[in-house]
């Protein structure tokens, strides 16, 4: 799928590093097939020594050579990057943007007839357990998107959505790790309150959420069904669930996703 393909990254930050690590761990390509550009020499030196990949301070060189080009830069600089690389990008090059809030239409206006894929990954890609959503541009087919899906599958799971769902994706999975961290922190506080050490409480809370998530993904059962299996009549779990419902935890999480989605919509209009 990626055999003999040259993969370029413009922007060598944390997201690029996570994707490169996933690609290398999954053995999707050889290190010599990956080229990275960044404004920081120290960053390029680090990536080169860590992964034995090719680095360059010249984004033009990367853009011209890449068969697949990842734009892993901040949204605020994407316009200037496009101005520089647009004349050099071949129409067969697949452009993959992870710049939050930057629409395919914006990218396509400068990259005429080039296949473009917009991706919203979340931060757990750093540990190989990310959730990424892809939206395909006008000149992109499902066949074109397969190697890109393989890259993001190397750092977690990936789904394809319509671009108009991207704000909702941002509100749920993009911001979702923060909600999980709040839950882990609160549960660890609770553990300390009932007599456990902080270190033990954090481990219990984090592993419990990890295990519960894995059960949902691997059994394909609805979360409510799994919840019912652990809530014995008159037992400890139903007592705790009752308090969660009483305190509006479910409604608070729904409202958090709605608020984050609305904020993503607002930022996209700026």
N, C-alpha and C positions, 0 to 999 in steps of 0.2 A: 504493500500500500504506500509506504514512504520510501521504498527502495530508490536510491539514487537521487532523491529529492534534497535540495538545499533549503534548509530552514533558517530564516533570519529573524532576529529580534531587534527592534528599535526600542531601546529602553531596557537596561539590565538590572532593574530593581528586584524586589522580593517576588513579584508575580512571575517575572521571566525566570528567575532562579528556580522557583517551584516547578514550573513547566519543564525546564531543562532537566531537573532532577527526575521528574516523572518519566520523561522521554528516555533518559539514560537507564533508569531502573527497569523500564519495560523493554529495553533494547529495541526501540522502534527505529533508530538510526544509529550510525556511527558518530562519534564526537566530531570527526572532520566535516560532517554534513551540517553542523550548526555554526551559525555566525551571529555575533552579538555586537550591537553598537550601544555606547553610553557616553555621556559627557564626562564621566569620572574615570580617569586612568586607573585609580585605585580599584574601582569596581570592576573594570575590565581585567585587571591583573588577577583579582580574586577569582572571577569566573573562569578565566583561562587556567589557572593553577588547580582549581577545584574539579573542573570537568574536562580539561584537555580539549576545549573547543576553540574555534577561531574567533578572535575579537578584532574590532576595528573602531577607531574614533570617527570614522567617516560613514555617516548613515547612507550616503549616496551609493557607496560601494555595496553595502548590505542590500539596499533596495534593488539594485540592478541585478544582483546575482541570485536572489532568493526565488525559489519556486513557491514557497509559502512564507508570508511575511507577517509576523506578529507585531502589532503596535501596542507595546506594553509601556506606554507613557501616560503621564497625567493628562486629564481632559483639557486643562488650560493650555497645553502646548501642542495639542493635536493639530490645530489649524496650521501652525508654522511648520510642523513636521510634514504635513501633506503638501504644503507649497514647495518644499524642497524635493520630496521624493516623487511626486505625481508625474513629472516628465520622464522619469526613469523606469517606472513600473510597467512591466509587460502586461498585456491584456490576459495572459494565461496565468499570471501570478495570483494566488489566492491571498487576499488580505484578511487578517483576523484582528479585530479590534476589541480590546478589553477596557477601553476608555469609558468609564462610567458616564452615562447620560448622553453620550455622543451617538446620534442616530445614523442609521445606514444612509439616509438621504444626504446628510452632511458629508459623509465620506464619499458617496457616489458622485456628488457634485464636482469633486476634484479628481476622482479616479473613474473616468468615463469607461463604461462597459467592462470594468474589472470585477471579477467575482469577490464579493465582500461578505464576511460573516461577523456578526456582532455577538460577543460572548459576555455573559455576566457570571463570573466565577465568585466563590466566596473564599474567605481566608483559610479554611481548613485544607485547601489545596497544598498548603505548606507541609502538611503531615500525610498527604496522600488520601485524604478523606473529604475532599471538596465536593461541592454541588455546583455544577455549571449549566447554564441555559444558553442555547445557541439560537440566534435568529438569522435566517438566510436572506441575502440580498437578491435583487432582481436577476442577476446574472449567475447566481449560484444554484447548483442542482444538489439533490441528495447524494449523488455519486461524488460530486466535488467536495461535499462536506464530510464524507466518511473519514479521510485522514485526520481532519481537525477533531472530529468526535473521538478518534483513537487517542489523540494527544491529551484531551481533557479527561478521557476515561483512565488515563495513566495516573491521574492525581485525584480520582474519585469517581463520581457518577455524572452523567451528562444527559440532558433532554433537549429536544428541539421545540421551540415555541414560536408563535407569531410575534413580530417585534412589538406590537401593541400590548403584549403581556409583560414586557421587560420591567416596567415600573412595579408590577405586582411581584415579579421574581425578586426584584431588589428589596421590596418590603418584607418578603418572607425569607428567602434563603440568603440574600445578600446581607441583610441586617441580622438574620436569624442567629448567627453565632453569638452575638452580643446578648440576645435574650437567654441563650443557653448558659452563658457565663454568669448572668445575673441569677439564674436558677441554681447553678452549682454553688455560687457564693452564698446564697440564702440557705441552701440545704446544709452547707458546711457550718454556717452560723448556728443552725438548729442543732447540728451534731454536737458542737461545743456546748450549747445551752443544756443539752441532756447528759453531758459528762464525758464526751469523747475528746481526744486531742484534735488540734486544728489539722495536722497533717493527715491523720486517719480520717477525719471528717471529709476533707477535700477528696481523698482517694475514693471513699465510699460513694460520695455524691457523683463524682465524675464518671467512675466506672459504671455506676447504676444507670446514668443517662446514656452512656455509650452502649451498654448491654440492651437497654430498652429499645434504642434506635435500631440496633442490629436485628432484634427480634421482629420489628415491624418490616424491615427491608427483606429479611430472609424468609419469613413465613408468609408474607403477602397478606396477612390477616389485618383487618381493620383495627386501629388502636383501641377502639372501644371494646372489641372482642377480647383482646389481650388483657385489657384492664379488668374485664369481668372475670377472667380466669384467675386473677390474683386477689380478687376481693371476695373473701369468704363471708357468708352471712354472719353479722354481728362481730366480725373480726377487727383487727387493727387497721387494715388497709382502708376499709370502707369508712372507718372513723376519720382517717386522715383525708380521704377524698371528700367527705362531707364538709370538712373545714375549708378545703380549697374552693369548693363550689360556693360555700357560704360567703367567703371573702372575695369572690369574683375574680379568681385567678384566670379562669378560662376567658371571661369577657375582657380582662386586661390584656391578655395576649392577642386576642382578636383586634382590639383597639390599637395595640402597638403596631401590628402589621399594616392596618389601615393608615395610621399616621405616617409610617415610613414610606408607604406607597404614595400617599398624597405629596409628601415632601419630595420624593423622586420625580413626580410629575412636575412640581413647581421648578425644581432645578433644571429639568429638561427644557423648560420654556424660556430659560434665561439665555 
